[in-house]
Amino acid sequence: MLNTAIELELFTRIAHGTDTANKIAAELGVPARGIRLLCDSLAGSGLIIKDGEDLQLSPDAAMFLDRRSPSYLASAAGTLYSTALLRGFERLTDLVRGRGSAQESPGPSGCQPDWFDVARGLTDPAAAVRAFANTVSFPRGPIKILDIGAGDGAYGIAIAERYREAIIVAVDRPAALKVAQENAARAELGTRYQSIPGGLLAMPFGKDYDAAIIAGCLLQLDPAQIIVLMKRIRDMLKKAGQLTILEFLLEDTPDFAREYAGFGLTMLTASRRGTAYSTAEVQDMLRSSGFGSIESRRLPDAHATLLTALA
């Protein structure tokens, strides 16, 4: 129902004057009956408000589903009916019974699948990057930072803009790095932004990094792979070099359970492992990989947890 309304831009039409089922049907050139039934269902769900034949948007629909709103879901809207999510939910009964697992793939420009930000609460990517860049702390002066699973480069570029003497070395698939390098060029980082194309578990990273960052890549790896990756990072860091992780991690609290009530079911249906990791699990992986001085904090603007650890 929601996907169809988004595809027909029904919310935008209602917000800007096409505010009855008959008007919408005429504008689209479709039968009025289907539009009327769709609007009735949307009204029942609270997304639109009916007063006789007149329609208006609920406050949430006006903010997130009107294409002209600054908070419109934009490209995220398409992931609401992504193939991975739909196929996963078609198999929900089997998955609840523990029969098999979903198989997902990363998004085109990063480690997380396309649906991930939608599923965890419609995170504003720019706000997440700002929260990360404003919170992390590195030594001033010339430093070399490895950006693992760099995606479009947003996190590494934000760090480079804050730390003007830092060199960022991005690691990811070639297609992702192409986008990252274009973004770094627009930010005029020059030779301070470098890249290593290849896989996270096999590609040589080099040595003597002052720090490493991982933003949103752990979901795609199983625990054994994460420990392999963390050990590789520890070996290439200088003594007491810092690893910083930004990841959506589960917390065993009532507030967290309420805020992300539907996330667990989405993970069951559309992810290989069937769940995200908890903060405690990642902390244990860091210890098993030889890291110490582990600290964690929630970043509400990023809908994620920030962990730091020293080699």
Secondary structure, DSSP 8 states (H G I E B T S, - for coil): -HHHHHHTTHHHHHHTT--SHHHHHHHHTS-HHHHHHHHHHHHHTTSEEEETTEEEE-HHHHHHT-TTSTT--THHHHHTT-HHHHHHHHTHHHHHTT---------TTSSS-TTHHHHHT---HHHHHHHHHHH----SSSEEEEEET-TTSHHHHHHHHHSTTEEEEEEE-HHHHHHHHHHHHHTT-GGGEEEEES-TTTS---S-EEEEEEES-GGGS-HHHHHHHHHHHHHHEEEEEEEEEEE--B--SHHHHHHTTTHHHHHHHHSSSSS--BHHHHHHHHHHTT-EEEEEEEEGGGTEEEEEEE-
